[in-house]
Amino acid sequence: MEYMFKPMKLEYLNEIEKWKYNGYLKEIYVKPYFDNYNEETKKMKGPGDCDGFAVLNQNKLIGLFEYYFKEEIMEIGLAISPDIVGQGYGEDFVKAGIEFGINNYDYKKEYIKLSVNIKNKPAIRVYEKAGFVKYKKENDSIEMRKYI
């Protein structure tokens, strides 16, 4: 599958907002994008002031990738469309998002991190397949790191 990363726009958000999942995760938190939308520039920031990108395959929205920088370390957040969840695309999707982030931000640090709820076992398995290792546990979440 080929992945194209496009800066977040209202049309993508309106579609993502409708995504519903079975299992642990029920919906994607998109309210900050709408709250931070600038009518003049058509630009927006997501949760935690992140940069959000819609991920397309053959012009179809298939995912969301978010990039945060805390103390110069890249942290990612992501979601894949419920239409393709469980079809084996997770590992490649994560790797493509990491590659895009490294290139887009000219990122040169030692690792990338993410946080995942300890109960979200399918996501943890995907992240491990993509090269992440569990780093530390805090309350109900696990920080995972991928060394690059």
Steps between C-alpha positions, in 0.01 A plus 500: 500500500623850421456778754466869421519747788297820467471782757175469693197672347137532609378251241729231644403583857132475421559147372732397787247627752255235370741209548373251759690200628419170665717401793709719724504830306159642415575828317776744410540824699477774235340790688829695537537514121160664464571732795834612350383541141604832348242617245747729320794261461293177501763354733450328833680324781385186673511378860802630689571743215607212274529505123238270352513328164235307315636182346359408160525197275373545145333824615306316773546607862642203689666653805620783717853570622591761761845637585583664833835631617570499872854595601596454132391133503245396239190337642242352267129433519312311236176342393414272213159494338261243649444380141850351491564418867600136540602455137876493564588857403589627850874432498558655157273793588704574815830467315380730220392763754836485675688532172283796399554669837878453492521643148241776542656635821863406419497313829841388626445390860568152640140381528131567436240431767130442543262425784238229489238387747607180670168337406547566128676167435449496119669840467787393726560195278506718187743745659730218606495359145594848376805501729376673815601372843325560830689766690295582808154458645308788656157436645296358212741576213829372368764720342657318207813602311643420161871560474612625162 
